[in-house]
Amino acid sequence: MTSKSTASLLFATLLLLTINLHSQVYTEQLGLRLQAGPVYSAHSADVTGNADILNCGQHTSGSGIGFVAQLGLDLPLSTALGLGFSASYAGRGGTFTTANLYPARDPLTGSEQPVSTELQLQTQLSFLEIQADVRIPLIGTFEKRALGLVVGPRIALPITSRFVQSESIVSPADATFIVGSDRFQERTIQDQAFTTRSSMLIGGTVGAETLFPLSDKTSFTAQVSADYFFNNLVIDSPWKLFGIRAEVGLRFSVGKTSVPQIEAPPPPPDVPTPIAFAPLRLAIETSQFSGQVVTGNVLLATVPIVNAVFFDSASAAIPASYRLTHDGSKLSANPVEAHAWLLPRIATIVNENPNATIQLIGASSNQGETENVAVASARVESVKSALVRLGIAESRISTSAGVAPKIPSNSEFAGGRAENRRVDIQVQNAPLQRWVNTEYFAELRGSMYVLARLMGGDPQRNISSKIHVKIGSTDTVFSQNSPRANVEFALPLTTSQPEVSVKVQASSDGAVAELDTLIDLSKLPRRTIALKASGFEACLRFEYNSGDLSPVVKDLLSQLVERLPTGSTISILGSADILGSEERNKKLSELRAANTEQYIRSLSGNKFKVSVGTKETKLSDVTPQGRFLNRSIWITVSTPE
């Protein structure tokens, strides 16, 4: 072989090796992180009730800087997402400092003068912390992320839990603590381990990280994270921990290298020639109308009222959710939302009844609120001022206040305490609620055959398309296979209306159509019914944990019984709020329904058909007014026509 041939062979070999190396693909399977740095810890606490710490002063906040070291693993799920797992040692101690001032006697002169001291609570806290997180690259890929987001849960297991309480004199400079014959300007009060620490802290972390490549598989990493632990540091006092970690370190990548298989590109797919369809449209026709004009009275129930204003903890300000003026807005039909109109509704009732008066009774939760009677009195004054601004003379309002309401909710529950922070509004010489009312109504009840067809568009698609046909509040679904149907409907009328236009609306896949059919009402038969009760639903409230009917409830039930014709059906569903056990609430719901049935039968005998049960669908229990409304019975009625 000549030297020229040898050189050519070497060149070809080197070229193939170069091509092979550049075509190799590295896939990361695991990332190992070694990181360390400072951690800033912020403590927010109220340790006056802690069994370990002597209550020499109110400590509320403290902070400190410690050291954190972390070993972590990264598991890539894709180039844009991965999981992280880490174990860390973290020193999260902090120092609380409180100034104190108290009188002291000068042993030489016998005079008293104030001594200023500084109380310190120094905590020595360290934890083994375990974190599982999601790591999302914001810039770059997961393996080479220039900026990434870290979010996940974090738990902390105590390693060291000690504290030192000390006190030092600030002024005057010559003041000292005297212990026996010794004098000190600084003394140690306690130096011991915590006995009331929590066995585990549960929290979350969010942070940002960046990787600076040092080689193909090694990177310098920097990360800043914020940690917050949801439970308390000790078991007998509120003590929250928040921290910020700043860590740097190295990250090592472990993976595999492969050569991708290059496949021949597939042949281009056959592109079908699109078929042009005519625009889709709807055609509707009506025929064979039959109907009648129905008149009579309709039974209505007013929106129930919760006659109490609820307040935030330790506050006498009326919450912003309450409306304080006659702003002309329409009362919501939702009973919970309607509570926002309470004060204008009360003002309207009292102003419409010249002999009506109001008694305001303020109360507190009796737990977590200092100066209970004072805050209850302030709440009463806030409600009184609001009612005066709504036009009620101050002379018509009397007030009183106490530690707890006359009928308190269970203060063992947070919801019960929230309900007790209230002002009850009692109205005398006027009905607080006109529960049952009747109004005259007239409506067209009828039916007509409607033909709805799709035209144009894709015929194959039209076969499965649905056509929605609406007349008034009646919505009927047609199909292309069954495009004709008899649609029943009801439309409201006015008393002097000679004719009515029945609007038929149809829609399907973006196509719409309308057709008006004019009906001459003078040619239709007429029917009068004594009372229409469809759609009637009323709510009657009970006191907390009670199944007894109040005088107000009995009066409202009497109103209903007087208006219903013989043969009507009354459905009674008992309800209870979320406080208490499920078994107790079920029995209470059944008791309320049974007592209501018994009272109705005592008034009417066998005049009505009465059914009882428990209400499955309830109002929201999130708010006090929602829970008050769920302590109730719900009544629906059907009458013979």
C-alpha positions in Angstrom: 0.0 0.0 0.0 1.4 3.4 -1.0 1.8 6.3 1.5 -0.9 8.1 -0.5 -3.4 5.3 0.0 -2.6 5.0 3.7 -3.2 8.7 4.2 -6.6 8.5 2.4 -7.6 5.6 4.7 -6.7 7.4 7.9 -8.6 10.5 6.8 -11.7 8.5 6.0 -11.5 6.7 9.4 -11.2 10.0 11.3 -14.1 11.5 9.4 -16.4 8.5 10.3 -15.4 8.7 14.0 -16.1 12.5 14.0 -19.5 12.0 12.4 -20.3 9.2 14.9 -19.3 11.3 17.9 -21.4 14.2 16.8 -24.4 12.0 16.2 -24.4 10.6 19.7 -27.2 11.7 22.1 -26.7 12.0 25.9 -29.9 11.4 28.0 -29.8 12.3 31.7 -31.3 9.7 34.0 -30.4 11.1 37.4 -29.0 14.3 38.9 -27.1 14.5 42.2 -27.0 17.8 44.1 -24.6 18.8 47.0 -25.5 22.2 48.4 -25.0 24.3 51.5 -25.5 27.9 52.6 -27.1 30.2 55.2 -30.7 30.0 56.2 -32.6 33.0 57.7 -35.4 32.0 60.1 -38.3 34.3 61.2 -40.4 33.2 64.2 -43.9 34.5 64.9 -45.3 33.3 68.2 -47.3 33.9 71.4 -45.4 31.9 74.1 -47.4 33.2 77.1 -49.1 29.8 77.4 -46.0 27.6 76.8 -45.3 25.2 79.6 -41.5 25.4 79.3 -41.0 29.2 79.0 -41.4 31.4 82.0 -43.8 34.3 81.3 -41.6 37.2 82.1 -42.7 39.3 79.1 -44.6 39.0 75.9 -42.4 37.5 73.1 -44.1 37.7 69.7 -41.3 37.7 67.1 -37.8 36.6 66.6 -35.2 35.8 64.0 -31.8 34.2 63.4 -29.4 33.0 60.8 -28.2 29.4 60.7 -26.6 26.9 58.4 -28.2 24.4 56.0 -26.6 21.5 54.1 -28.5 19.5 51.5 -28.1 16.2 49.5 -30.6 16.0 46.7 -31.6 13.9 43.7 -33.2 15.0 40.4 -35.3 12.7 38.3 -36.1 14.1 34.9 -39.6 13.3 33.5 -39.1 15.2 30.3 -37.0 18.1 29.0 -39.6 20.5 30.6 -40.4 18.8 33.9 -38.7 16.8 36.7 -39.0 15.7 40.3 -36.6 16.4 43.1 -36.0 14.7 46.4 -33.6 16.0 49.1 -32.6 15.6 52.8 -31.1 18.5 54.7 -29.7 19.6 58.0 -31.0 23.0 58.9 -30.3 25.2 61.9 -33.3 27.4 62.4 -32.8 29.0 65.8 -33.7 32.5 66.6 -33.6 35.2 69.3 -36.7 36.9 70.7 -36.0 40.3 72.4 -38.6 42.2 74.6 -38.1 45.4 76.6 -39.4 45.5 80.1 -39.9 48.3 82.7 -40.7 47.9 86.3 -40.1 49.7 89.6 -37.1 48.8 91.8 -36.0 50.0 95.3 -32.5 51.6 95.9 -31.2 49.7 99.0 -29.1 52.8 100.0 -31.8 55.5 99.7 -34.9 53.4 99.9 -36.4 55.3 97.0 -38.1 53.7 94.0 -37.2 54.3 90.4 -38.0 52.5 87.1 -35.5 49.9 85.8 -35.4 49.1 82.1 -34.4 45.6 81.2 -34.1 43.5 78.0 -35.6 40.0 78.0 -34.1 37.5 75.6 -35.3 34.1 74.5 -32.6 32.4 72.5 -33.7 29.2 70.8 -31.3 26.5 69.5 -33.3 24.6 66.9 -32.0 22.2 64.3 -33.9 19.8 62.0 -33.6 17.0 59.6 -35.7 18.2 56.7 -37.1 16.1 53.9 -38.4 17.6 50.7 -40.2 16.3 47.5 -40.7 18.9 44.8 -41.5 19.6 41.2 -38.8 21.3 39.2 -39.8 23.2 36.1 -37.3 24.9 33.8 -38.3 28.4 32.9 -35.3 29.0 30.7 -33.5 26.1 29.1 -34.1 22.4 29.5 -34.4 20.3 32.7 -30.7 19.2 32.4 -29.4 22.6 31.5 -31.9 25.0 33.1 -30.6 28.6 33.3 -33.6 29.4 35.5 -35.9 27.0 37.1 -38.9 27.0 39.5 -39.0 24.6 42.5 -42.3 23.9 44.4 -43.2 21.2 46.8 -44.0 20.0 50.4 -41.3 20.0 53.1 -41.3 18.2 56.5 -38.9 18.9 59.4 -37.9 16.4 62.1 -36.4 17.9 65.3 -32.8 17.2 66.1 -31.9 19.9 68.7 -34.6 21.8 70.7 -33.2 24.0 73.5 -33.7 27.5 74.7 -32.1 30.0 77.0 -34.0 32.8 78.8 -32.0 35.7 80.1 -32.5 39.2 81.3 -30.0 42.2 81.3 -30.3 45.7 82.7 -30.3 48.5 80.2 -30.8 51.5 82.6 -29.9 52.9 85.0 -26.3 51.9 84.5 -25.7 51.2 88.3 -28.7 48.9 88.7 -28.0 45.3 89.4 -29.8 42.0 90.2 -29.2 40.9 93.8 -28.9 37.2 94.4 -27.8 36.6 98.0 -24.7 38.6 98.3 -23.9 38.6 94.6 -24.8 41.3 92.2 -25.3 40.9 88.4 -26.3 43.1 85.5 -27.3 40.0 83.5 -28.9 36.9 84.7 -29.9 33.5 83.2 -33.5 32.6 83.9 -33.7 29.2 82.3 -31.4 27.0 80.1 -33.1 23.8 79.2 -34.6 21.6 76.4 -38.1 22.1 75.1 -40.5 19.4 76.4 -43.5 20.7 74.4 -42.0 20.7 70.9 -44.0 19.3 68.0 -42.7 15.9 66.8 -42.9 17.0 63.1 -43.4 20.2 61.2 -45.2 20.1 57.9 -44.9 22.9 55.4 -44.1 23.9 51.8 -41.3 25.5 49.8 -41.1 27.6 46.7 -37.8 28.7 45.1 -35.7 29.5 42.1 -32.6 27.8 40.9 -29.9 28.2 38.2 -27.3 25.9 36.8 -23.9 27.1 35.4 -22.2 24.3 33.4 -18.6 23.4 34.4 -18.4 20.4 32.1 -20.7 18.1 30.2 -21.9 16.4 33.4 -21.0 18.8 36.2 -22.7 22.1 37.0 -22.4 24.8 39.6 -25.9 25.3 41.2 -27.3 28.2 43.1 -30.8 28.2 44.7 -32.9 30.6 46.8 -36.0 29.1 48.5 -38.7 30.3 50.9 -40.1 27.8 53.4 -43.2 28.0 55.6 -44.4 25.5 58.1 -48.1 25.3 58.7 -48.3 23.7 62.1 -46.8 25.2 65.4 -43.3 24.6 66.6 -44.6 23.6 70.1 -47.8 21.8 70.9 -49.3 24.3 73.4 -48.8 27.7 71.8 -49.0 29.4 68.4 -45.5 29.5 67.0 -45.0 29.7 63.3 -41.7 29.3 61.4 -40.7 31.0 58.1 -37.3 30.7 56.5 -35.3 31.8 53.5 -32.4 29.5 52.3 -29.6 30.6 50.0 -27.6 27.6 48.8 -24.8 26.9 46.4 -23.1 23.7 45.4 -22.4 21.2 42.7 -24.7 19.1 40.5 -23.5 15.9 38.9 -25.4 14.3 36.0 -25.7 10.5 35.5 -27.1 9.3 32.2 -26.5 7.2 29.0 -25.3 8.0 25.5 -27.0 6.5 22.4 -26.9 6.9 18.7 -30.3 7.7 17.2 -31.7 5.5 14.5 -32.3 7.5 11.4 -35.4 6.3 9.5 -36.4 7.2 6.1 -39.2 9.9 6.1 -42.6 8.5 5.4 -44.2 9.2 2.1 -46.5 12.3 2.0 -50.1 11.4 2.9 -52.8 11.6 0.3 -54.6 14.9 0.6 -58.3 14.5 -0.2 -59.9 17.1 -2.3 -62.2 19.1 0.1 -65.9 19.0 -0.6 -67.6 22.4 -0.6 -70.9 22.3 1.2 -73.6 25.0 1.2 -73.7 27.1 4.4 -75.6 25.4 7.3 -79.0 26.9 8.0 -82.1 26.1 10.0 -85.7 26.0 8.9 -88.6 25.9 11.4 -92.4 25.6 10.9 -95.3 25.5 13.4 -98.8 24.0 13.2 -101.7 22.7 15.2 -101.7 25.1 18.2 -104.0 24.2 21.0 -104.2 26.0 24.4 -106.1 27.9 27.0 -105.8 31.1 29.1 -105.4 30.1 32.8 -105.9 32.7 35.6 -105.9 32.7 39.3 -103.7 33.3 42.3 -100.1 32.1 42.7 -98.7 31.2 46.1 -95.4 32.9 46.9 -92.9 32.7 49.7 -90.7 35.6 50.7 -86.9 35.3 51.0 -86.1 34.1 54.6 -84.4 36.6 56.9 -81.6 36.0 59.4 -82.1 38.9 61.9 -78.5 39.1 63.1 -75.4 41.0 62.1 -72.2 38.9 62.3 -68.8 40.4 63.1 -65.2 39.5 62.6 -63.2 38.4 65.7 -62.3 41.3 68.1 -64.0 43.8 65.7 -67.0 46.1 66.1 -66.9 47.3 62.5 -69.9 46.0 60.4 -68.3 43.8 57.6 -68.2 45.2 54.1 -70.5 42.4 52.8 -73.5 44.2 54.4 -75.3 46.9 52.5 -75.7 50.1 54.6 -77.9 52.2 52.2 -81.1 52.0 50.2 -79.2 51.7 46.9 -82.1 50.5 44.8 -80.5 47.1 44.1 -82.7 44.1 43.7 -82.8 41.7 46.6 -81.1 38.4 45.7 -83.3 35.3 45.6 -80.5 33.3 47.2 -81.2 33.3 51.0 -77.5 33.4 51.9 -76.7 36.2 49.5 -79.9 38.1 50.5 -78.4 38.5 54.1 -76.4 41.4 52.7 -79.6 43.4 52.5 -80.5 42.7 56.2 -80.2 46.3 57.5 -82.2 48.0 54.7 -84.9 45.3 55.0 -85.2 45.9 58.7 -85.3 49.7 58.2 -88.1 49.3 55.6 -90.2 47.1 57.9 -89.9 49.5 60.9 -90.5 52.6 58.8 -93.7 51.0 57.3 -95.0 50.3 60.9 -95.3 53.5 63.0 -95.6 51.6 66.3 -92.6 49.3 65.6 -89.5 49.4 67.8 -86.2 47.6 67.6 -84.2 45.9 70.4 -80.5 45.3 69.6 -78.7 42.6 71.7 -74.9 42.5 71.3 -72.7 39.5 72.1 -69.2 38.1 71.8 -67.7 34.7 71.3 -66.5 34.6 74.9 -63.3 33.0 73.6 -60.4 34.8 71.9 -61.9 38.2 72.5 -60.7 40.3 75.4 -63.1 42.7 77.1 -66.1 40.7 75.9 -68.9 43.1 77.1 -67.0 46.1 75.8 -66.7 44.7 72.3 -70.3 43.5 72.4 -71.5 47.0 73.3 -69.4 48.5 70.5 -71.0 46.2 68.0 -74.5 47.2 69.2 -73.6 50.9 68.7 -72.3 50.2 65.2 -75.6 48.5 64.2 -77.6 51.3 65.9 -75.7 54.0 64.0 -76.3 52.2 60.7 -80.1 51.9 61.3 -80.3 55.6 62.3 -78.6 56.5 59.0 -81.2 54.3 57.2 -84.0 56.6 58.6 -85.0 55.0 61.9 -85.4 57.4 64.8 -82.9 56.8 67.6 -85.8 56.8 70.2 -87.2 53.7 68.6 -84.1 51.6 69.2 -83.1 50.1 72.6 -79.8 48.3 73.2 -78.2 45.8 75.5 -75.0 43.7 75.5 -73.6 40.6 77.1 -70.7 38.2 77.0 -72.7 35.6 75.0 -76.0 35.6 73.0 -79.2 34.6 74.7 -79.2 31.4 72.6 -75.5 30.7 71.9 -74.0 28.3 69.4 -71.5 25.7 70.5 -68.2 27.6 71.2 -66.2 24.4 70.9 -66.4 24.9 67.1 -64.8 27.8 65.2 -68.1 28.1 63.3 -70.0 28.3 66.6 -67.7 31.1 67.9 -68.1 33.0 64.7 -71.9 32.8 65.1 -71.8 34.1 68.7 -69.9 37.3 67.5 -73.2 39.0 66.6 -75.9 41.6 67.3 -79.4 40.1 67.3 -82.1 42.4 65.9 -85.6 41.9 67.5 -88.5 43.9 66.0 -91.6 44.5 68.2 -95.1 45.5 66.9 -94.3 44.6 63.3 -94.0 41.3 61.3 -90.3 40.6 60.7 -91.3 38.5 57.7 -94.4 38.2 55.6 -93.7 34.6 54.7 -96.7 33.6 52.6 -98.3 35.9 50.0 -100.6 35.5 47.0 -100.5 37.4 43.7 -102.9 37.3 40.7 -101.5 35.6 37.6 -102.5 34.9 34.0 -100.7 32.7 31.6 -101.1 31.0 28.2 -100.8 27.2 28.5 -100.6 25.4 25.2 -98.8 23.2 22.8 -97.9 23.3 19.1 -96.2 21.0 16.6 -92.8 22.3 15.6 -90.8 21.1 12.6 -87.1 22.0 12.7 -84.7 20.9 9.9 -81.0 21.4 9.1 -80.2 22.5 5.5 -76.8 22.7 3.9 -73.6 21.7 5.7 -72.2 18.2 5.8 -75.1 15.7 5.5 -73.2 13.0 7.5 -72.6 15.4 10.4 -76.2 16.7 10.3 -77.5 13.2 11.0 -76.0 13.3 14.5 -76.6 17.0 15.2 -79.0 18.0 17.9 -81.4 20.9 17.4 -82.5 22.9 20.5 -86.0 24.4 20.2 -87.1 26.9 22.9 -90.5 28.4 23.6 -90.6 30.6 26.7 -88.7 28.6 29.4 -89.3 25.2 27.7 -86.3 23.8 25.9 -86.8 20.7 23.7 -84.1 18.8 21.9 -84.8 17.5 18.3 -82.7 15.3 16.1 -82.5 15.2 12.3 -84.0 11.8 12.4 -87.0 13.0 14.4 -87.4 16.7 13.4 -91.1 17.1 14.4 -92.5 17.1 17.9 -95.4 18.5 20.0 -93.9 21.2 22.4 -95.8 22.1 25.5 -95.2 25.6 27.0 -96.5 28.3 29.3 -96.2 32.1 28.8 -97.1 34.9 31.3 -99.8 37.3 30.2 -101.1 40.7 31.3 -104.8 41.0 32.2 -105.7 43.2 29.2 -103.6 41.5 26.6 -105.8 40.7 23.5 -103.1 38.6 21.7 -99.7 37.2 22.2 -96.8 36.5 19.9 -95.3 33.0 20.6 -91.6 33.1 19.7 -90.0 29.8 18.6 -86.2 29.8 18.7 -84.0 27.1 17.2 -80.2 26.6 17.3 -77.8 23.9 16.1 -74.0 24.0 15.4 -74.0 27.8 15.2 -77.1 28.0 12.9 -80.0 29.9 14.5 -83.6 30.6 13.4 -86.7 32.3 14.9 -90.4 32.2 14.1 -93.2 34.3 15.7 -96.7 32.9 15.8 -99.5 35.3 16.7 -102.2 33.8 18.9 -105.6 35.6 19.3 -106.4 35.2 23.0 -110.1 36.1 22.6 -110.7 32.9 20.8 -109.2 30.6 23.4 -111.1 28.9 26.3 -110.4 30.3 29.7 -110.0 28.5 33.1 -109.6 29.9 36.6 -107.8 28.0 39.3 -108.1 28.7 43.0 -104.4 28.7 43.8 -101.2 27.8 41.9 -98.4 26.5 44.1 -95.9 25.1 41.6 -92.5 26.7 42.3 -93.4 27.6 45.9 -90.6 26.8 48.3 -90.3 28.3 51.8 -87.7 28.1 54.6 -88.5 28.3 58.3 -85.7 28.6 60.8 -85.1 26.9 64.2 -82.8 27.9 67.0 -79.4 26.2 67.5 -79.7 22.5 68.5 -83.5 22.8 68.8 -86.4 21.0 67.2 -89.1 23.2 68.9 -91.3 25.5 66.8 -91.0 29.1 67.8 -94.1 31.4 68.0 -92.9 33.0 64.8 -92.7 29.7 63.0 -96.1 28.7 64.2 -97.6 31.9 63.0 -96.1 31.5 59.5 -97.4 27.9 59.3 -100.8 29.2 60.2 -100.6 31.7 57.3 -99.9 28.8 55.0 -102.7 26.5 56.3 -105.2 29.3 55.9 -104.4 29.8 52.2 -104.3 26.2 51.0 -107.4 24.5 49.6 -108.5 21.0 50.7 -106.6 18.2 49.1 -103.3 20.1 48.8 -100.0 18.2 49.3 -97.4 19.6 51.7 -93.8 18.3 51.6 -91.7 19.0 54.7 -87.9 18.5 54.6 -85.9 18.9 57.8 -82.4 20.3 57.7 -79.5 20.9 60.1 -76.2 22.8 59.8 -72.7 21.2 59.7 -71.8 21.8 63.4 -71.9 18.6 65.5 -71.9 15.0 64.5 -73.6 13.6 61.4 -75.8 11.3 63.5 -77.0 14.1 65.8 -77.7 16.4 62.8 -79.8 13.7 61.1 -81.9 13.1 64.2 -82.3 16.9 64.6 -83.5 17.2 60.9 -86.0 14.4 61.4 -87.3 15.9 64.7 -87.8 19.4 63.0 -89.8 17.8 60.2 -91.9 15.6 62.5 -92.7 18.5 64.9 -93.8 20.7 61.9 -96.0 17.9 60.5 -97.6 17.5 64.0 -98.4 21.2 64.3 -99.9 21.4 60.8 -102.1 18.4 61.5 -103.2 20.0 64.8 -104.4 23.0 62.7 -105.9 21.2 59.7 -106.6 17.6 60.7 -106.7 15.5 57.6 -107.4 18.4 55.2 -104.0 18.0 53.5 -101.6 15.2 52.5 -98.4 15.7 54.4 -95.0 14.0 53.6 -91.8 14.4 55.6 -88.1 13.7 55.0 -84.7 15.3 55.3 -83.1 17.8 52.9 -80.1 16.4 51.1 -79.0 19.6 49.2 -78.2 22.4 51.6 -77.1 26.0 51.5 -73.4 26.8 51.9 -72.2 26.3 55.6 -69.2 28.5 55.1 -70.9 31.6 56.6 -72.8 32.0 59.9 -76.0 33.1 58.0 -75.7 29.9 55.8 -75.6 27.7 58.9 -78.5 29.7 60.5 -80.6 29.0 57.4 -79.7 25.3 57.4 -81.2 25.0 60.9 -84.7 24.9 59.3 -87.4 23.1 57.5 -88.1 23.6 53.8 -91.7 23.4 52.6 -93.0 22.8 49.0 -96.7 22.7 48.1 -98.8 21.3 45.3 -102.5 22.2 44.9 -105.3 20.5 43.0 -106.1 22.4 39.8 
